[in-house]
C-alpha cells in the first residue's frame, strides 16, 4: 500500500492508496451540492447479489448510511434507520446501509454476520459490503454511522448524524435527517445541511 501522506487526517485532501491494484483517492468529505461518487461501484449485498448506488437511487432521492454490525453508536441508532425507511421508502427515497469495515470483513462484519444482523434487527433496506472501502474513500466517510442524503438530481443535500441524541430516540431535540428529508421532498431549502457525524471510526 502506498501512502502520499503518513498522517491519518480524516479530512486529508490527498491520500492515494493502491489496494488490490486499485488506486483510490481519499478525498475531503463530500461538500453539499456534490454529485454521488462511484455510483456504479459494485457492492456486495447480504442477499448474495451485487448492487450499485445507481440501482438503489430513488425517484425522489437517495440515502446512504455508512454503518456496521457492532459499533455501539450504530446499535443505538439503527432502529431509527428502520423507522425512517418505513416512512420514506414509499415516498421515493432509495435507502442503503454500507459497511466499509474492510479489516473486519473476515470477522464481525462478514457478509454472513451482516445478513444475520440485518434479519435480527428487521432491516427493511439494502445492507451491503463496500469492497476495498472504495465508496467510503470517495465520500470521505469516517464514522459509523455517517449519513449522506442526495436529492433527485444526485446532489448532496445533507450529511452528518441521524439526530442529536444517540442514547434515546425519545429525547431527541433535533431530528437532523428527518428534517432534511421532509424539506428535500417539499422542495424547500435544507435549514441544517451539515451536522457532526458521531460514531466509531470506519475500520479501513
N, C-alpha and C positions, 0 to 999 in steps of 0.2 A: 504494500500500500504506500502510495507516495503522497506526502503532505507538503503543500507550499507554505503552510504555517504550522508551528508546533503547538500553538495555543488553541484550546478548545473554546473559543469565543462563540457563544450560541448565535451571535449576530454577525459572525465573520462574513465578510462580503466575498472572500475567495478562499475556498478550501477544496482543492482539486484532488479527488481520490481515484485510484484505479482499483475497482472492485470487480473481481472475476472478469477482467478485461473491459469493464465499462467505466468510462470517465464520467464522474458525477460532480456537478457543481453545487457546493453547499452555499447557497446564496443567503443574503439577508432575508428575514421573514417577509413574505409577500405583503406588498402595500395595498391599501384599499384602492380599488379600481383595476387591480391586476387581473389578467386572464388566468383561468385554471391552467396550471402547467401539467405536462406529462399526461394529457387527457387520454392517450392511447396506451399508456404503460399497463402491462398485464399484471393484475393482482390475482392472488390465489384465494378464491372464496372457500369458506368452510364446507360448502356443498361438494367440493372437488372440482368445480369448474373454474375457468379463468374469466375475469371480468375487467373492464376498463371504466374509468370515470365517464367516458363518453356514453357508456351503456347505463350508468347509474343516473345520469343527468335527468332531472325532471323538467316538465314543461314550464314550471314557474321558478325553478331554482334548484340548487344542489348543496347539500350539507355534508361536509367531510369532517369526521371526528377521528383524530389520531387517538388511539386507545390501546388497551391490552387486557390481560386476564387478571393481573394480580395487584396492580397499583392501588393503594388504599384510597386515593382520590377518585380513581375510576369506580371503585366499589361503592363509594358514597354517592356518586353522581349518575351511575349507569341506569338506574330506574327512571331517571328523568330523560335519558335517551329514548327509552321505550315509550314514555308518555308523550314526548314531543313527536316521535314517529307516528303514533296513533292519531295525533291531532293534525299533522301537516302532510303526511304522505298523500292523503286523499285530496289535498289542496294543490297537488302538483309539484311537491318538493321531493327530489330524489335524495335518499339518505344512505350513507355508508360509514361504517367504523373501520378504520385502517390500523393494523398492527405492524409497526415498523421496528419492533424489538428484535432485530436480526440475531443478536448474540444469544437470544433465548428461544429461537425457533426450534431448537432440538430439545427443549425442556419445557418450562412453564408456558411458553407461547407457541407451542407446536400447533399445527392445524387440527390435530385430533383433540387437544385440550381446548382449543378455541371453539371447536364445534360443541363440545360438552358445556363449556361456559355459556355459549350463546343459547343453548337449549335450556339450561338450568335457570337462566335469567330472562327467559321469554323475549329474546331479541326478535324484533319484527322488522329488521333492516339487514342489509348485507354486512357481513363481517369478514374481512379478508386480510391476508398477509401481503406485505409490501416487499417483494424480492429486492435484496440489496439496499433496502430503505430508500429507494430511488425517489419515491413520492415525498417522503419526509424531507430529504435533502432539497428537493425542488421547491417545496413550500417554505422551507426554513423552520419547520416544526421542531420543537424541542421537548415538549411535555406530553404526558398522558394524564388527563385529556387536553387536547388542543383543538379548538373549534375553528372551522373556516366555512363561511356561508357565501355562496355565489348566487347572483341573480340569473334571470333567464337569458341574459347575454353573456353568461360565463364570467362576469366581473365580480371580484371580491367586494362584498358589502359589509361583512363583519368578521372579525377574528378575535379570539381570546378564550374566555371561560364560559361555562354554561350559565352561571348566575353568581351571585355574591355570597353564597353560603353552601359549601360542600357538605357540611355536617348535617344540615336539616333542610329538607325541602319546605317545611312548614314555617321556617324563619327567614325565608328569602326576602330581602328588601328590594332587590333589583334583578329582574329576570332578563339578563343581557340578551341571550339568544332568542327567547320568545318575543321580546320587544322588537328585535331586529327582523325576525321572521314576519311578524304582523305588519311592520312598517314596509318591508320589502313587498309583501303581497298586496298592500294597499297602494303601492306606487309612491310612497312617501320617503322623505329623506331619513336615513338612519341617524337617530339622535346620538347614539353612542356606538360608533363603528368599531372601536377598539377597546378591549379590556385586557387586563393582565391574566395570562394563562397560568394557572396554578396546578401543580401535579408532580409526578415523578418524571425524571429525565428519561427520554427515549434511549433505549439500550442499543446503540449502534454497534 
